[in-house]
Amino acid sequence: QLALDPVNHTKRLAKIHLRVTGRVRQRDEHFL
């Protein structure tokens, strides 16, 4: 399924990446 729809898979990975980086950024700002 993922191989049949690489665009959707990439979008999903990008969304997860943004969520994770956003969480890390919030945590860093909290410690500052």
Sequence and secondary structure as in RCSB ss.txt:
>XXXX:A:sequence
QLALDPVNHTKRLAKIHLRVTGRVRQRDEHFL
>XXXX:A:secstr
 TTT HHHHHHHHHHHHHHHHHHHHHHHHHH 
